[in-house]
Amino acid sequence: MPRFKIPNMACGGCAKGVTATLREVDPNAMVQVSLEQREVIVDSKAVDADTLERALRNAGWKSERLVA
């Protein structure tokens, strides 16, 4: 499952925005958010990590893919 560090995700509203961005690409994606670590984990059967990362960046979220 892809994991991303999102430094500019700082509040609950940001977490909702990140989740909405990811679900625009895959409405069935399971998104786990950690505001404390500013990270998200995405379980998507429909799209790959590159597509998810591109969607985040296009929506204005700074994202860095983390390796497990």
N, C-alpha and C positions, 0 to 999 in steps of 0.2 A: 504494500500500500504506500503510495507516495506521501511524503511528509514535507511540509514547507514551513520555513521560518518567515514570518511576516512582521517586520519591525514596526510598521506603521499601523498595526492593529492593536489599539490600546484600550478599547472599551467594549461594552456589550453591543453598542450600535455598530461598531466596526466588525465585531464577530458576526453579526447578522448580515452585514454587507458582504463579507468574505463568503459566508455560507451561500447567500443568494447568488453571488457570482459563480460559484462552483456548480450550483444546481441549475443555472442557466445552461451550462454545457451538458450536464447529466442530471436530470430531475430526480433520478433514483439514487444518487450518490449518498453514501453515509459520510457525514462530515463530523469529525471530533475536533473541538476547539479548546485550546489551552491559552487563555488570556495571560496567565502568569508567565508562561514560557514564550508567548506570542508565536504559537505554532498551530498548524492544522494537520490532521491526518485524514486522507480521503480514500474511501473504499468505493471505487467505481469499476463496474464491469463494462461500461460502454466506451470510455475514453482513456487515453494513456496520460502519463504524467506530463509530457510535453504540452499536450493540449490544455491540461488544467493550469499549468504554469503560465502559458500564453494568455489564457482568459484572465488570470489574476493580474498580470502585468497590464493588459489592455484596459482593465477596470481601474488602474491606478494604484494597485497594491504592490508594494515592493516585496518580492518573494525570492527566496533562495531555497532550492530543493535540498533537503537533508538526506544523507545516506544513512540507512539503518545500521 
